[in-house]
Amino acid sequence: MRARNGSPAVNRADVLGTSRETNTVMTRCILVSSILDAGYSVSTIAALLGRTARGIRHLLALDRHYWRTSRAYRTAVEEVKRTRKKETKEK
C-alpha cells in the first residue's frame, strides 16, 4: 500500500477489503461517518460496503475514538468536510 514515490496511499480495494492497517481503518471510519452524515442508515451503509451493521457500528465507535485522540484524524475529517462543501457549491 505505497504510492510510486514511496508515500502511503489508500485505494478502493484497501478500503473495501479487510486490512487492519491504521490509515486504512481511519479512512473507512471517515467514509462511514460521511455516508451517515449524508442521511443513509447503518443497514444501507453495511450493504454498500459489504459489511455487517455491527461492523459499521464498530467503525462509528472507532470514529469517535479517533476524533477524541488523534489530531491527524480531526484534520483529515475537516478536510473531507471542506472538500464536500466546495463540491456542493460548484454544483
The 8 nearest C-alpha neighbors of each residue, nearest first, counted from 0:
[[1, 8, 7, 9, 2, 10, 13, 6],
 [2, 0, 7, 8, 5, 6, 3, 4],
 [1, 3, 5, 8, 6, 4, 7, 0],
 [4, 2, 5, 1, 6, 8, 7, 0],
 [3, 5, 2, 6, 1, 7, 8, 0],
 [6, 4, 2, 3, 1, 7, 8, 0],
 [5, 7, 2, 1, 4, 8, 3, 0],
 [8, 6, 1, 2, 0, 5, 9, 22],
 [9, 7, 1, 2, 0, 6, 10, 22],
 [8, 10, 13, 23, 0, 7, 11, 14],
 [9, 11, 13, 12, 14, 8, 0, 23],
 [10, 12, 14, 13, 15, 9, 16, 23],
 [13, 11, 15, 14, 10, 16, 9, 17],
 [14, 12, 16, 10, 11, 15, 9, 18],
 [13, 15, 11, 16, 12, 27, 23, 10],
 [14, 16, 12, 13, 11, 48, 17, 49],
 [17, 15, 13, 14, 12, 18, 11, 19],
 [16, 18, 19, 15, 13, 14, 12, 24],
 [19, 17, 20, 16, 13, 23, 24, 14],
 [20, 18, 24, 21, 17, 23, 22, 16],
 [19, 21, 23, 18, 22, 24, 25, 17],
 [20, 22, 24, 23, 25, 19, 26, 18],
 [23, 21, 25, 24, 20, 26, 9, 7],
 [22, 24, 26, 20, 21, 25, 14, 27],
 [25, 23, 27, 21, 26, 22, 19, 28],
 [26, 24, 28, 22, 27, 23, 21, 29],
 [25, 27, 23, 29, 24, 28, 22, 30],
 [28, 26, 30, 24, 25, 29, 14, 31],
 [29, 27, 25, 31, 62, 58, 26, 30],
 [28, 30, 32, 26, 27, 31, 33, 25],
 [31, 29, 27, 33, 28, 32, 26, 34],
 [32, 30, 34, 28, 33, 29, 27, 35],
 [31, 33, 35, 29, 30, 34, 28, 36],
 [34, 32, 36, 30, 35, 31, 29, 37],
 [33, 35, 37, 31, 36, 32, 39, 30],
 [34, 36, 39, 32, 37, 38, 33, 31],
 [37, 35, 33, 38, 34, 32, 39, 31],
 [38, 36, 34, 35, 39, 33, 32, 40],
 [39, 37, 36, 35, 40, 34, 33, 41],
 [38, 40, 35, 37, 34, 43, 44, 41],
 [41, 39, 43, 42, 44, 35, 38, 34],
 [40, 42, 44, 43, 52, 45, 55, 39],
 [41, 43, 45, 40, 52, 44, 46, 51],
 [44, 42, 46, 40, 45, 41, 47, 39],
 [43, 45, 47, 41, 46, 42, 48, 40],
 [46, 44, 50, 42, 51, 48, 43, 52],
 [45, 47, 43, 49, 44, 48, 42, 50],
 [48, 46, 44, 45, 49, 43, 50, 42],
 [49, 47, 45, 50, 46, 44, 15, 43],
 [48, 50, 46, 47, 45, 51, 15, 44],
 [51, 49, 45, 48, 54, 46, 52, 55],
 [50, 52, 54, 53, 45, 55, 49, 46],
 [53, 51, 55, 54, 45, 42, 41, 56],
 [52, 54, 56, 51, 55, 57, 50, 45],
 [55, 53, 57, 51, 52, 56, 50, 58],
 [54, 56, 58, 52, 57, 53, 45, 59],
 [57, 55, 59, 53, 58, 54, 52, 60],
 [56, 58, 54, 60, 55, 59, 53, 61],
 [57, 59, 61, 55, 28, 56, 60, 62],
 [58, 60, 62, 56, 61, 57, 55, 28],
 [61, 59, 57, 63, 62, 58, 56, 64],
 [60, 62, 64, 58, 59, 63, 65, 57],
 [61, 63, 59, 65, 28, 60, 64, 66],
 [64, 62, 66, 60, 61, 65, 67, 59],
 [65, 63, 61, 67, 66, 62, 68, 60],
 [64, 66, 68, 62, 69, 67, 63, 61],
 [65, 67, 63, 64, 73, 68, 69, 62],
 [68, 66, 64, 65, 69, 63, 70, 73],
 [67, 69, 65, 66, 64, 70, 72, 63],
 [70, 68, 72, 65, 71, 66, 67, 73],
 [69, 71, 73, 72, 74, 68, 66, 67],
 [72, 70, 74, 69, 73, 75, 76, 66],
 [71, 73, 75, 69, 74, 70, 76, 66],
 [74, 72, 76, 70, 75, 71, 66, 77],
 [73, 75, 71, 77, 72, 76, 78, 70],
 [74, 76, 78, 72, 73, 77, 71, 79],
 [77, 75, 79, 73, 78, 74, 72, 80],
 [76, 78, 80, 74, 79, 75, 81, 73],
 [77, 79, 81, 75, 76, 80, 82, 74],
 [80, 78, 82, 76, 77, 81, 83, 75],
 [81, 79, 77, 83, 82, 78, 84, 76],
 [80, 82, 78, 84, 79, 83, 77, 85],
 [81, 83, 85, 79, 80, 84, 78, 86],
 [84, 82, 86, 80, 85, 81, 87, 79],
 [85, 83, 87, 81, 82, 86, 80, 88],
 [84, 86, 82, 88, 83, 87, 81, 89],
 [87, 85, 83, 89, 88, 84, 82, 90],
 [86, 88, 84, 85, 90, 89, 83, 82],
 [89, 87, 85, 86, 90, 84, 83, 82],
 [88, 90, 86, 87, 85, 84, 83, 82],
 [89, 87, 88, 86, 85, 84, 83, 82]]
